[in-house]
Amino acid sequence: MFLKVQLSWNVIIAPENLQPQGLMLQRAIIIRLLSDFAMKKATKDLGYFLAVTTLEKIGEGKVRQHGDVLFPVVFNAITFKIFKGEILEGVVHKVLKHGVFMRCGPIENVYLSHLKMPDYEYVPGENACFMNDKLSKIGKDVTLRFSVIGTKWMEADRDFQALVSLEGDYLGPVSTPDI
């Protein structure tokens, strides 16, 4: 789910980037904010950082010991966080005997176990896939609609993992690369 959040961060500007012209200083602060935002990736509470939408306020700068200047900044941003019970779509990127891994937005590790694919059987081969009696196929590059049954925050990777299911109405393959 996409969230709109307001954040307060501190932006540090090196002395060589301090310009007496107000617009150049503001530009340096914005560039540094966007750079810091891109490096942060995600947090457990807010999810993945996607975009800064508006800059609300740049506070008064405070000179630090090494000559850097710290500016408190307030801005709005869009984040993406996955929640239990949510219905989402993802694209299969790896097929294994016991299930498939998908990508859903910025999340790389969305796992669908074969136990959570009712009526689907594993079909081994060069292009391994799962198929049901109606010839509906789950394989590489197939888009699936699924229900989230659990999420886990991985602090070391600053990433989320999700466990999903196809048990429910209107869940399953949405499109295949063959079409």
N, CA, C and O of each residue as an XYZ file, in Angstrom:
716
protein
N       0.841     -1.160      0.000
C       0.000      0.000      0.000
C       0.899      1.241      0.000
O       1.948      1.267      0.644
N       0.472      2.241     -0.721
C       1.213      3.493     -0.766
C       0.790      4.369      0.404
O      -0.397      4.494      0.705
N       1.768      4.967      1.055
C       1.504      5.843      2.189
C       2.075      7.228      1.904
O       3.145      7.355      1.309
N       1.359      8.259      2.330
C       1.881      9.620      2.264
C       2.325      9.978      3.673
O       1.525      9.946      4.608
N       3.601     10.320      3.826
C       4.155     10.586      5.151
C       4.845     11.941      5.174
O       5.320     12.432      4.150
N       4.891     12.540      6.367
C       5.669     13.764      6.553
C       6.856     13.403      7.436
O       6.690     12.826      8.511
N       8.042     13.743      6.978
C       9.264     13.374      7.672
C      10.075     14.611      8.039
O      10.043     15.625      7.341
N      10.800     14.507      9.145
C      11.739     15.545      9.570
C      13.127     14.918      9.605
O      13.397     14.033     10.417
N      13.989     15.375      8.735
C      15.353     14.863      8.672
C      16.329     16.015      8.827
O      15.967     17.181      8.670
N      17.572     15.670      9.138
C      18.652     16.648      9.160
C      19.500     16.446      7.913
O      19.904     15.327      7.599
N      19.766     17.540      7.205
C      20.592     17.493      6.002
C      21.894     18.212      6.320
O      21.885     19.334      6.826
N      23.023     17.557      6.019
C      24.340     18.142      6.285
C      24.959     18.598      4.971
O      25.073     17.827      4.019
N      25.356     19.866      4.939
C      25.973     20.454      3.750
C      27.435     20.763      4.059
O      27.747     21.414      5.056
N      28.329     20.285      3.186
C      29.762     20.534      3.349
C      30.064     22.013      3.088
O      29.334     22.667      2.343
N      31.132     22.547      3.692
C      31.453     23.972      3.534
C      31.643     24.405      2.071
O      31.290     25.529      1.712
N      32.192     23.529      1.232
C      32.427     23.903     -0.168
C      31.129     24.066     -0.958
O      31.130     24.672     -2.030
N      30.022     23.531     -0.439
C      28.732     23.660     -1.112
C      27.899     24.832     -0.609
O      26.790     25.068     -1.090
N      28.440     25.566      0.364
C      27.726     26.729      0.902
C      27.969     27.925     -0.001
O      29.109     28.348     -0.193
N      26.919     28.453     -0.541
C      26.982     29.608     -1.438
C      26.223     30.769     -0.793
O      25.213     30.549     -0.126
N      26.691     31.982     -0.983
C      25.980     33.116     -0.388
C      24.609     33.356     -1.027
O      23.723     33.930     -0.393
N      24.429     32.918     -2.285
C      23.129     33.095     -2.930
C      22.135     32.092     -2.333
O      22.421     30.899     -2.234
N      20.971     32.597     -1.941
C      19.963     31.762     -1.290
C      19.496     30.601     -2.140
O      19.293     29.506     -1.617
N      19.318     30.807     -3.446
C      18.816     29.740     -4.313
C      19.828     28.615     -4.468
O      19.443     27.449     -4.543
N      21.111     28.942     -4.517
C      22.137     27.895     -4.658
C      22.224     27.057     -3.383
O      22.445     25.848     -3.448
N      22.054     27.689     -2.234
C      22.061     26.962     -0.974
C      20.841     26.043     -0.896
O      20.957     24.885     -0.495
N      19.684     26.557     -1.275
C      18.470     25.747     -1.272
C      18.624     24.562     -2.223
O      18.194     23.451     -1.912
N      19.233     24.800     -3.374
C      19.469     23.732     -4.355
C      20.380     22.656     -3.756
O      20.119     21.464     -3.919
N      21.442     23.069     -3.065
C      22.373     22.124     -2.445
C      21.666     21.291     -1.371
O      21.921     20.094     -1.242
N      20.780     21.928     -0.605
C      20.029     21.209      0.435
C      19.096     20.187     -0.204
O      19.019     19.050      0.261
N      18.392     20.571     -1.254
C      17.457     19.661     -1.928
C      18.200     18.484     -2.554
O      17.757     17.341     -2.444
N      19.324     18.756     -3.208
C      20.109     17.683     -3.829
C      20.593     16.699     -2.765
O      20.541     15.486     -2.967
N      21.059     17.216     -1.644
C      21.544     16.344     -0.572
C      20.383     15.546      0.031
O      20.532     14.360      0.325
N      19.229     16.193      0.216
C      18.052     15.506      0.741
C      17.652     14.348     -0.176
O      17.392     13.241      0.297
N      17.603     14.601     -1.480
C      17.224     13.550     -2.437
C      18.244     12.413     -2.434
O      17.875     11.244     -2.549
N      19.513     12.752     -2.303
C      20.567     11.742     -2.250
C      20.425     10.882     -0.988
O      20.500      9.655     -1.059
N      20.220     11.528      0.160
C      20.035     10.792      1.416
C      18.779      9.922      1.360
O      18.776      8.793      1.852
N      17.722     10.450      0.762
C      16.450      9.741      0.627
C      16.634      8.464     -0.201
O      16.118      7.404      0.154
N      17.368      8.580     -1.297
C      17.607      7.422     -2.165
C      18.462      6.362     -1.469
O      18.277      5.168     -1.703
N      19.385      6.785     -0.626
C      20.276      5.848      0.061
C      19.576      5.111      1.210
O      19.984      4.008      1.574
N      18.551      5.696      1.768
C      17.893      5.138      2.952
C      17.167      3.822      2.636
O      17.142      2.932      3.486
N      16.597      3.676      1.482
C      15.894      2.490      0.976
C      14.575      2.224      1.680
O      13.519      2.390      1.071
N      14.602      1.811      2.960
C      13.358      1.438      3.639
C      13.544      1.456      5.146
O      14.666      1.414      5.650
N      12.417      1.518      5.862
C      12.402      1.340      7.313
C      11.270      0.385      7.660
O      10.328      0.214      6.887
N      11.372     -0.234      8.826
C      10.358     -1.193      9.265
C       8.979     -0.543      9.377
O       7.976     -1.149      8.997
N       8.923      0.676      9.892
C       7.639      1.338     10.139
C       7.003      1.936      8.893
O       5.781      1.890      8.745
N       7.807      2.498      7.993
C       7.263      3.223      6.843
C       7.328      2.454      5.531
O       6.633      2.812      4.580
N       8.136      1.417      5.455
C       8.293      0.678      4.207
C       9.363      1.295      3.326
O      10.299      1.926      3.815
N       9.216      1.107      2.019
C      10.204      1.569      1.044
C       9.977      3.036      0.695
O       8.844      3.454      0.458
N      11.057      3.816      0.665
C      10.973      5.220      0.280
C      10.943      5.306     -1.238
O      11.871      4.849     -1.905
N       9.880      5.888     -1.791
C       9.724      5.958     -3.239
C      10.006      7.343     -3.806
O      10.754      7.466     -4.776
N       9.419      8.398     -3.217
C       9.565      9.729     -3.813
C       9.331     10.821     -2.777
O       8.479     10.696     -1.897
N      10.107     11.894     -2.902
C       9.846     13.115     -2.145
C       8.822     13.897     -2.970
O       9.019     14.108     -4.166
N       7.741     14.320     -2.340
C       6.701     15.040     -3.083
C       6.781     16.546     -2.884
O       6.711     17.302     -3.853
N       6.927     16.989     -1.644
C       7.020     18.436     -1.388
C       8.006     18.710     -0.267
O       8.151     17.918      0.665
N       8.670     19.829     -0.373
C       9.569     20.307      0.677
C       8.789     21.352      1.462
O       8.446     22.407      0.927
N       8.511     21.069      2.711
C       7.688     21.955      3.522
C       8.490     23.080      4.173
O       8.063     24.234      4.177
N       9.666     22.732      4.727
C      10.397     23.734      5.504
C      11.880     23.384      5.574
O      12.252     22.223      5.743
N      12.710     24.401      5.442
C      14.146     24.269      5.699
C      14.438     25.149      6.907
O      14.263     26.366      6.857
N      14.881     24.529      7.984
C      15.154     25.265      9.221
C      16.480     26.006      9.160
O      17.207     25.946      8.168
N      16.770     26.698     10.237
C      18.010     27.470     10.329
C      19.189     26.525     10.494
O      19.134     25.576     11.277
N      20.260     26.792      9.747
C      21.439     25.937      9.785
C      22.244     26.111     11.061
O      22.309     27.198     11.634
N      22.862     25.003     11.497
C      23.726     25.036     12.677
C      25.101     24.526     12.259
O      25.226     23.428     11.715
N      26.134     25.331     12.517
C      27.502     24.960     12.146
C      28.003     23.898     13.108
O      27.871     24.027     14.325
N      28.582     22.844     12.541
C      29.138     21.747     13.343
C      30.648     21.906     13.458
O      31.218     22.826     12.871
N      31.301     21.026     14.202
C      32.735     21.129     14.503
C      33.621     21.198     13.262
O      34.574     21.978     13.236
N      33.336     20.416     12.253
C      34.209     20.335     11.068
C      33.855     21.367     10.007
O      34.391     21.321      8.900
N      32.964     22.292     10.326
C      32.583     23.325      9.363
C      31.350     22.986      8.554
O      30.819     23.836      7.839
N      30.881     21.730      8.663
C      29.634     21.353      7.992
C      28.480     22.106      8.641
O      28.551     22.498      9.805
N      27.414     22.302      7.864
C      26.237     22.966      8.407
C      25.063     21.987      8.347
O      24.791     21.383      7.310
N      24.372     21.844      9.490
C      23.238     20.931      9.605
C      21.957     21.749      9.491
O      21.740     22.699     10.243
N      21.103     21.357      8.525
C      19.822     22.021      8.314
C      18.695     21.048      8.636
O      18.622     19.980      8.028
N      17.798     21.393      9.593
C      16.609     20.555      9.785
C      15.638     20.796      8.625
O      15.367     21.939      8.257
N      15.119     19.705      8.055
C      14.254     19.791      6.885
C      12.977     18.997      7.150
O      13.033     17.893      7.691
N      11.825     19.555      6.770
C      10.538     18.869      6.859
C      10.019     18.718      5.430
O       9.966     19.688      4.674
N       9.632     17.477      5.066
C       9.160     17.218      3.703
C       8.123     16.112      3.695
O       8.015     15.337      4.645
N       7.362     16.048      2.614
C       6.382     14.973      2.409
C       6.952     13.975      1.417
O       7.692     14.341      0.504
N       6.596     12.701      1.608
C       7.105     11.650      0.734
C       6.056     10.565      0.557
O       5.098     10.469      1.324
N       6.257      9.747     -0.476
C       5.434      8.570     -0.733
C       6.278      7.341     -0.403
O       7.425      7.221     -0.833
N       5.674      6.422      0.381
C       6.357      5.169      0.694
C       5.454      3.999      0.300
O       4.261      4.180      0.056
N       6.028      2.815      0.240
C       5.277      1.599     -0.093
C       5.545      0.567      0.986
O       6.690      0.176      1.214
N       4.481      0.125      1.653
C       4.620     -0.902      2.677
C       3.555     -1.970      2.448
O       2.400     -1.662      2.150
N       3.957     -3.211      2.589
C       3.061     -4.340      2.372
C       2.448     -4.736      3.723
O       3.138     -4.779      4.741
N       1.130     -5.024      3.711
C       0.408     -5.363      4.941
C      -0.262     -6.720      4.817
O      -0.681     -7.125      3.733
N      -0.358     -7.416      5.938
C      -1.064     -8.697      5.996
C      -2.527     -8.481      5.594
O      -3.165     -7.531      6.047
N      -3.055     -9.372      4.739
C      -4.442     -9.296      4.295
C      -4.635     -8.485      3.025
O      -5.723     -8.492      2.448
N      -3.611     -7.796      2.585
C      -3.706     -6.961      1.392
C      -3.693     -7.825      0.124
O      -3.025     -8.858      0.079
N      -4.431     -7.397     -0.898
C      -4.433     -8.067     -2.197
C      -3.539     -7.254     -3.130
O      -3.777     -6.064     -3.341
N      -2.505     -7.896     -3.691
C      -1.530     -7.218     -4.558
C      -1.246     -8.081     -5.782
O      -1.734     -9.205     -5.898
N      -0.453     -7.534     -6.685
C      -0.001     -8.286     -7.853
C       1.519     -8.288     -7.885
O       2.165     -7.319     -7.485
N       2.079     -9.390     -8.367
C       3.521     -9.520     -8.494
C       3.865    -10.328     -9.726
O       3.010    -11.005    -10.297
N       5.134    -10.252    -10.137
C       5.613    -10.966    -11.316
C       6.592    -12.050    -10.872
O       7.554    -11.776    -10.155
N       6.337    -13.278    -11.305
C       7.185    -14.417    -10.956
C       8.564    -14.249    -11.607
O       8.668    -13.986    -12.805
N       9.626    -14.405    -10.794
C      10.982    -14.346    -11.360
C      11.784    -15.617    -11.111
O      12.857    -15.792    -11.687
N      11.269    -16.517    -10.246
C      11.974    -17.773    -10.013
C      10.949    -18.857     -9.668
O      10.089    -18.666     -8.809
N      11.059    -19.994    -10.354
C      10.164    -21.127    -10.103
C      10.983    -22.258     -9.485
O      11.987    -22.688    -10.053
N      10.550    -22.733     -8.323
C      11.184    -23.849     -7.630
C      10.152    -24.959     -7.443
O       8.954    -24.735     -7.617
N      10.617    -26.148     -7.091
C       9.719    -27.285     -6.900
C       8.692    -27.017     -5.798
O       7.561    -27.498     -5.874
N       9.078    -26.257     -4.782
C       8.209    -26.031     -3.626
C       7.476    -24.693     -3.644
O       6.782    -24.358     -2.685
N       7.622    -23.916     -4.737
C       6.917    -22.641     -4.826
C       7.594    -21.681     -5.791
O       8.505    -22.060     -6.527
N       7.137    -20.428     -5.777
C       7.697    -19.420     -6.678
C       8.049    -18.154     -5.901
O       7.437    -17.845     -4.879
N       9.045    -17.432     -6.405
C       9.406    -16.119     -5.882
C       8.927    -15.068     -6.875
O       9.041    -15.235     -8.089
N       8.387    -13.978     -6.325
C       7.875    -12.887     -7.153
C       8.474    -11.562     -6.717
O       9.036    -11.432     -5.629
N       8.333    -10.574     -7.610
C       8.638     -9.177     -7.300
C       7.313     -8.431     -7.260
O       6.444     -8.630     -8.109
N       7.176     -7.577     -6.266
C       5.972     -6.758     -6.132
C       6.435     -5.356     -5.771
O       6.782     -5.086     -4.622
N       6.440     -4.457     -6.767
C       6.976     -3.118     -6.524
C       8.433     -3.233     -6.140
O       9.191     -3.914     -6.831
N       8.858     -2.589     -5.053
C      10.265     -2.657     -4.654
C      10.629     -3.936     -3.891
O      11.801     -4.150     -3.581
N       9.651     -4.783     -3.586
C       9.914     -6.000     -2.812
C      10.347     -7.119     -3.753
O       9.624     -7.485     -4.679
N      11.529     -7.652     -3.501
C      12.110     -8.697     -4.355
C      11.764    -10.113     -3.894
O      11.755    -11.041     -4.703
N      11.483    -10.283     -2.613
C      11.295    -11.625     -2.057
C       9.867    -11.856     -1.580
O       9.587    -11.826     -0.382
N       8.975    -12.085     -2.527
C       7.595    -12.459     -2.223
C       7.491    -13.944     -2.564
O       7.639    -14.332     -3.723
N       7.236    -14.775     -1.544
C       7.235    -16.228     -1.748
C       5.813    -16.786     -1.704
O       5.039    -16.503     -0.790
N       5.497    -17.584     -2.718
C       4.233    -18.306     -2.807
C       4.552    -19.798     -2.774
O       5.100    -20.343     -3.732
N       4.207    -20.454     -1.669
C       4.458    -21.883     -1.507
C       3.485    -22.695     -2.348
O       2.357    -22.266     -2.593
N       3.926    -23.878     -2.790
C       3.026    -24.761     -3.547
C       1.821    -25.183     -2.690
O       0.779    -25.562     -3.227
N       1.965    -25.115     -1.362
C       0.866    -25.458     -0.461
C      -0.233    -24.400     -0.466
O      -1.361    -24.670     -0.053
N       0.094    -23.204     -0.932
C      -0.872    -22.097     -0.966
C      -1.374    -21.825     -2.383
O      -1.930    -20.763     -2.660
N      -1.169    -22.812     -3.293
C      -1.676    -22.737     -4.671
C      -2.674    -23.881     -4.857
O      -2.291    -24.945     -5.344
N      -3.926    -23.694     -4.487
C      -4.886    -24.805     -4.603
C      -5.005    -25.293     -6.049
O      -5.104    -24.492     -6.979
N      -4.993    -26.602     -6.222
C      -5.204    -27.267     -7.515
C      -4.032    -27.129     -8.489
O      -4.162    -27.565     -9.633
N      -2.922    -26.561     -8.105
C      -1.767    -26.435     -9.007
C      -0.750    -27.526     -8.692
O      -0.493    -27.843     -7.531
N      -0.181    -28.089     -9.749
C       0.845    -29.127     -9.623
C       2.122    -28.656    -10.310
O       2.078    -27.951    -11.319
N       3.251    -29.054     -9.750
C       4.547    -28.688    -10.313
C       4.815    -29.478    -11.589
O       4.622    -30.693    -11.619
N       5.257    -28.796    -12.640
C       5.615    -29.433    -13.913
C       7.104    -29.161    -14.130
O       7.482    -28.039    -14.467
N       7.966    -30.194    -13.935
C       9.407    -29.969    -14.091
C       9.802    -29.803    -15.555
O       9.024    -30.094    -16.463
N      11.016    -29.334    -15.759
C      11.538    -29.178    -17.108
C      12.372    -27.924    -17.238
O      12.644    -27.234    -16.256
N      12.778    -27.637    -18.475
C      13.595    -26.452    -18.727
C      12.858    -25.175    -18.340
O      13.450    -24.257    -17.772
N      11.572    -25.120    -18.647
C      10.719    -23.997    -18.251
C       9.711    -24.490    -17.214
O       8.508    -24.551    -17.470
N      10.237    -24.843    -16.031
C       9.395    -25.389    -14.970
C       8.268    -24.414    -14.637
O       8.434    -23.197    -14.716
N       7.114    -24.978    -14.261
C       5.966    -24.140    -13.922
C       5.015    -24.939    -13.042
O       5.238    -26.119    -12.772
N       3.965    -24.285    -12.607
C       2.858    -24.930    -11.916
C       1.646    -24.813    -12.821
O       1.412    -23.758    -13.410
N       0.859    -25.903    -12.940
C      -0.291    -25.886    -13.831
C      -1.458    -26.584    -13.136
O      -1.271    -27.508    -12.344
N      -2.676    -26.114    -13.454
C      -3.856    -26.784    -12.887
C      -4.625    -27.501    -13.992
O      -4.206    -27.500    -15.150
N      -5.758    -28.118    -13.626
C      -6.567    -28.894    -14.576
C      -7.127    -28.044    -15.711
O      -7.389    -28.562    -16.796
N      -7.312    -26.765    -15.478
C      -7.864    -25.853    -16.496
C      -6.759    -25.263    -17.371
O      -6.998    -24.330    -18.138
N      -5.533    -25.818    -17.251
C      -4.348    -25.401    -18.005
C      -3.912    -23.973    -17.680
O      -3.229    -23.336    -18.483
N      -4.299    -23.470    -16.516
C      -3.819    -22.185    -16.029
C      -2.386    -22.403    -15.547
O      -2.117    -23.337    -14.792
N      -1.478    -21.550    -15.979
C      -0.048    -21.767    -15.768
C       0.563    -20.667    -14.911
O       0.294    -19.482    -15.110
N       1.401    -21.084    -13.941
C       2.184    -20.155    -13.138
C       3.649    -20.468    -13.416
O       4.165    -21.502    -12.995
N       4.310    -19.562    -14.131
C       5.713    -19.737    -14.480
C       6.427    -18.398    -14.490
O       5.872    -17.375    -14.091
N       7.665    -18.425    -14.954
C       8.484    -17.206    -15.001
C       7.790    -16.130    -15.846
O       7.255    -16.413    -16.918
N       7.811    -14.883    -15.337
C       7.245    -13.688    -15.980
C       5.715    -13.644    -15.984
O       5.130    -12.796    -16.659
N       5.065    -14.532    -15.253
C       3.605    -14.502    -15.133
C       3.236    -13.538    -13.999
O       3.862    -13.550    -12.939
N       2.223    -12.712    -14.227
C       1.723    -11.802    -13.195
C       0.623    -12.509    -12.412
O      -0.316    -13.057    -12.989
N       0.757    -12.486    -11.080
C      -0.202    -13.142    -10.199
C      -0.853    -12.133     -9.261
O      -0.196    -11.215     -8.769
N      -2.140    -12.309     -9.019
C      -2.832    -11.560     -7.961
C      -2.860    -12.482     -6.750
O      -3.242    -13.647     -6.859
N      -2.453    -11.958     -5.594
C      -2.326    -12.782     -4.403
C      -2.761    -12.027     -3.149
O      -2.945    -10.810     -3.158
N      -2.916    -12.792     -2.078
C      -3.243    -12.244     -0.758
C      -2.019    -12.405      0.137
O      -1.403    -13.470      0.168
N      -1.671    -11.352      0.860
C      -0.514    -11.387      1.762
C      -0.935    -12.060      3.067
O      -1.903    -11.648      3.706
N      -0.188    -13.112      3.456
C      -0.513    -13.794      4.718
C       0.516    -13.522      5.805
O       0.290    -13.850      6.970
N       1.636    -12.929      5.439
C       2.639    -12.577      6.439
C       3.777    -11.777      5.836
O       4.110    -11.936      4.662
N       4.379    -10.904      6.662
C       5.540    -10.124      6.228
C       6.615    -10.207      7.291
O       6.340    -10.471      8.461
N       7.857     -9.974      6.859
C       8.987     -9.991      7.789
C       9.970     -8.904      7.371
O      10.317     -8.793      6.195
N      10.417     -8.105      8.335
C      11.412     -7.063      8.095
C      12.792     -7.641      8.353
O      13.054     -8.193      9.422
N      13.677     -7.512      7.366
C      15.049     -7.997      7.472
C      15.953     -6.781      7.706
O      16.306     -6.076      6.760
N      16.323     -6.542      8.954
C      17.085     -5.345      9.323
C      18.434     -5.281      8.608
O      18.838     -4.213      8.150
N      19.122     -6.394      8.508
C      20.459     -6.405      7.895
C      20.407     -5.958      6.428
O      21.293     -5.236      5.970
N      19.380     -6.381      5.699
C      19.250     -6.035      4.281
C      18.408     -4.775      4.065
O      18.350     -4.246      2.956
N      17.752     -4.294      5.139
C      16.810     -3.169      5.053
C      15.775     -3.474      3.968
O      15.539     -2.683      3.055
N      15.168     -4.656      4.109
C      14.263     -5.175      3.088
C      13.130     -5.957      3.756
O      13.270     -6.432      4.883
N      12.021     -6.080      3.053
C      10.899     -6.883      3.526
C      10.849     -8.195      2.751
O      11.265     -8.272      1.595
N      10.328     -9.224      3.416
C       9.989    -10.480      2.763
C       8.502    -10.705      3.012
O       7.968    -10.265      4.030
N       7.842    -11.381      2.098
C       6.409    -11.627      2.266
C       6.085    -13.060      1.894
O       6.689    -13.640      0.991
N       5.122    -13.616      2.606
C       4.566    -14.934      2.326
C       3.144    -14.693      1.852
O       2.376    -13.996      2.515
N       2.790    -15.268      0.704
C       1.499    -14.969      0.091
C       0.740    -16.248     -0.270
O       1.285    -17.350     -0.210
N      -0.530    -16.075     -0.645
C      -1.400    -17.204     -0.951
C      -2.289    -16.882     -2.143
O      -2.578    -15.720     -2.427
N      -2.719    -17.938     -2.838
C      -3.711    -17.806     -3.909
C      -5.069    -18.324     -3.444
O      -5.992    -18.452     -4.248
N      -5.196    -18.622     -2.148
C      -6.451    -19.133     -1.605
C      -7.406    -17.961     -1.412
O      -7.194    -17.116     -0.541
N      -8.453    -17.915     -2.223
C      -9.436    -16.845     -2.149
C     -10.014    -16.569     -3.530
O      -9.519    -17.068     -4.540
N     -11.058    -15.774     -3.551
C     -11.722    -15.445     -4.814
C     -10.881    -14.474     -5.630
O     -10.264    -13.558     -5.087
N     -10.868    -14.690     -6.943
C     -10.235    -13.802     -7.928
C      -8.720    -13.683     -7.750
O      -8.130    -12.672     -8.129
N      -8.091    -14.708     -7.177
C      -6.641    -14.719     -7.010
C      -6.040    -15.713     -7.980
O      -6.649    -16.744     -8.266
N      -4.849    -15.419     -8.492
C      -4.172    -16.312     -9.416
C      -3.575    -15.547    -10.572
O      -3.394    -14.333    -10.482
N      -3.265    -16.239    -11.664
C      -2.646    -15.595    -12.824
C      -3.526    -14.496    -13.401
O      -4.730    -14.676    -13.584
N      -2.909    -13.360    -13.682
C      -3.596    -12.234    -14.285
C      -3.218    -12.146    -15.757
O      -4.056    -11.878    -16.619
N      -1.924    -12.380    -16.027
C      -1.444    -12.364    -17.420
C      -0.249    -13.281    -17.520
O       0.421    -13.572    -16.529
N       0.010    -13.738    -18.754
C       1.171    -14.575    -19.020
C       1.998    -13.910    -20.113
O       1.469    -13.133    -20.908
N       3.282    -14.208    -20.157
C       4.114    -13.595    -21.201
C       3.780    -14.111    -22.611
O       4.181    -13.500    -23.602
N       3.042    -15.240    -22.704
C       2.720    -15.841    -23.996
C       1.639    -15.046    -24.737
O       1.523    -15.147    -25.958
N       0.849    -14.257    -24.003
C      -0.293    -13.554    -24.606
C       0.157    -12.279    -25.278
O      -0.665    -11.555    -25.840
